[in-house]
Amino acid sequence: MTAESTQSDSAGHEPEAARPTGLLDVLRVGALVLDADGRIVFWTPQAQELIGYTAEEALGKYAARLIIHPDNLQAVTELFADVLETGRSWAGAFPIRHKDGSTRLMEFRNMRLLDDHGDVYALGIAADHTLLQRVETDLALSERLINQSPIGLALMDPDLRYLMVNPALERIDGIPAEDHVGRHLRETLPFPDVDTVESALRQVLTTGTPLLDQYHVGRPPTDPDHEHAWSLSFYRLEDPGGRVLGAATSVVDVTERHRAAAEADRARRRLALVASASTRVGTTLEVEQTARELADIAAPELADVVAVDVLDSVLACRPRRRPDNGPEFFRALALKASHPTVALRAADPPGDLATYDGDRLVTLCVHTGRPVLVRHVGEGDLPRIARDAEGTALLAQAGVHSYLAVPLIAHGEVLGALDLKRTRNPLPFDEDDVVLAGELATRAAVAIDNARWFQSVRNTAVTLQRSLLPEHPPHLTGLEVASRYQPAQSTSEVGGDWYDMIPLAGDRTALVVGDVMGNGIDAAATMGRLRTATCAYADLDLDPGQVLQHLDKITCDLEHYIVTCIYAVYDPRSRQCRIANAGHMPPALVRSGAAPELLQLPSGAPLGVGGVAFETTTVELNPGDLLVLYTDGLVETRLHAIDDRLNVLLDFLDEPDRPLEEICDQLLYGLRNPDDHDDVALLVARAK
């Protein structure tokens, strides 16, 4: 009797060897059956592979003589007899003589068989001892690795049902091993993107190409309040014959690495935010603009709703009383939300003045000069955050769950508070947020403090400047006059530009425009002194050049100030205008029926240089002719050539018949930019 594992086709071709499909095939387990006399009656092809004899060579032969070395014959005969007589099986390693004459160690399992006639046989199952030992070692190692590995491992069938999981995976997903078996993958994974995981596994089952280190984040049942991260790898499992058995999944817990990377990324973003604040906050010397810049950078990076409130006494530069538990007056300067929310309706609109009682958290913040942090806002906290009962309801509706207020402190003085709320961001404020908010508030507070003092000084200088200029032009014979003074924008201090119209004897009029180089209160005060001196010299009926010489001497004594000036005297009887220039911009003249032009005057040196003569030029000024005197702030810019700007000035004078007030407004509107850094004095006269 034989057992063949291959067949020949009908054409008589030699059969192809079947590929191994299981562990027994890998081990090449051979079987043979002996009758009671010890002759071979059954011989498998695997026995031929192990021992070398074909079935024809082995069947009917005494096994002991065929495959046992004479030295071992006695021991084998006793073992054979014991198995047949007692029925006890025997297992162990035993040397076998191969057909090629070599001796090979085989792992044997022997047992007694009975057929339906009661005859006794002995079944021998054999495998190569070395191969079996290696497989056993591999299996033991695999089992140890699987059970003791910190990496979660799972085996799944082709339908992605669990066949086996190791203890590490039990700990990762919090589900006992026995509760995994038979369940689908999506029933246990704590990932929100489980569809992606399933799709990846099916791709691996189809292609056989592993997918390694797939990053996934979720909240496991064992720790639902915190985010965990895992690295997943997928492999296809095949038997030795290539049949797909299922898939293996390895799961590595990389939560610590994930959290460290998240913290590092958070730190980078905070540093970037602080660096950005150094360039984006305090770009101007305007309090409101600085507050808006602070709110813009804090939302949404730090909070969902941001408000910047400054004490009203600070904006007024009034001394603040000692902090107590009483109310405070706040001026709302900025309000910003990262998304549409009703929380904006609960805050004071920018520009409004609000009173907050001493029990409000923002008041506590400015009283103590310390941050106020409410990590988790409860119902009892909202009334201390909102301005009133309606605001409390709106904040609750908006979902405000965390609150932080940090003081705005500059040079040891509390200016106000940066008010932060979170609605959409699920994380509560923490100590890191307090540090970051404090850093932003400190930078902004210094800028706000500089801006409020600058605005105070500038307002004083502008007030002084305007008080030194003529309020209303007097009635002048033969002349129609309009004038303007426009201070520089808030990024610069007020300068020393001035104009004047001085009635003289004989119906004459002196027209003056000057510019004190410098800015601030000192420049305005110097301008006032020169204007007074100009009026005094004008009454002496001096030639315009002589007037400038006297002013030059005075200017030399005014702490090195340099002044440019145009001084003109118009006589309506002779229709002549006598003009002298001390380093000033050339006047523009528009004659009736002619194109506007710049008067070609000897430029002269600025006042204050000393020892320079000033020439007087006479020009005719007939009825309808227009004379325009101005300071350099009207035409000079940092981006354009002065000649181009003077041509633009002349272009704006192409309709000299318009009302003078309209001409003044047109010149200022057309030539001035919002960021111009210099002030302007403008004087337009038309002969009648």
Salt bridges, closest charged atoms under 4 A:
ASP9 OD2 - HIS13 ND1 3.27
ASP35 OD2 - ARG39 NE 3.39
GLU57 OE2 - LYS99 NZ 2.87
ASP71 OD2 - HIS69 ND1 3.46
ASP82 OD1 - ARG88 NH2 3.09
ASP100 OD1 - HIS98 ND1 3.04
ASP100 OD2 - ARG104 NH2 3.18
GLU107 OE2 - ARG109 NH1 3.13
GLU107 OE1 - HIS129 ND1 2.78
ASP116 OD1 - HIS117 NE2 3.57
ASP159 OD2 - ARG161 NH1 3.49
ASP173 OD2 - HIS180 NE2 2.62
GLU187 OE1 - ARG183 NE 3.70
ASP193 OD2 - HIS216 ND1 2.81
ASP195 OD1 - ARG186 NH2 2.35
GLU198 OE2 - ARG186 NE 3.30
ASP223 OD1 - HIS226 ND1 2.96
ASP223 OD2 - HIS228 NE2 2.83
GLU227 OE1 - HIS258 NE2 3.48
GLU238 OE2 - ARG236 NH2 2.49
ASP239 OD2 - ARG243 NE 3.06
GLU256 OE2 - ARG259 NH1 3.92
ASP265 OD1 - ARG268 NH2 3.64
ASP265 OD2 - ARG269 NE 3.23
ASP296 OD1 - LYS336 NZ 3.34
ASP312 OD2 - ARG318 NH2 3.83
ASP312 OD1 - ARG331 NH2 3.18
ASP324 OD1 - ARG321 NH1 3.12
GLU328 OE2 - ARG320 NH2 3.39
GLU328 OE2 - ARG321 NH2 3.86
GLU328 OE2 - HIS367 NE2 2.96
ASP348 OD1 - ARG387 NH1 3.29
ASP359 OD1 - ARG360 NE 3.82
ASP388 OD2 - ARG387 NE 3.85
GLU413 OE1 - ARG452 NH2 2.80
ASP419 OD1 - LYS421 NZ 2.48
ASP430 OD2 - ARG266 NH2 2.88
GLU431 OE2 - ARG375 NH2 3.36
ASP433 OD1 - ARG266 NH2 3.30
ASP433 OD1 - ARG270 NH2 2.50
ASP433 OD1 - ARG422 NH2 3.43
GLU439 OE2 - ARG443 NE 2.99
ASP449 OD2 - HIS411 NE2 3.55
ASP449 OD1 - ARG452 NE 2.80
GLU480 OE1 - ARG686 NH1 3.38
ASP500 OD2 - ARG531 NE 2.78
ASP507 OD2 - ARG573 NH2 3.44
ASP541 OD1 - ARG508 NH2 2.56
ASP543 OD1 - ARG578 NH2 2.36
ASP625 OD2 - ARG591 NH1 3.32
GLU661 OE1 - ARG484 NH2 2.67
ASP665 OD1 - ARG484 NH2 2.94
ASP676 OD2 - ARG672 NH1 3.72
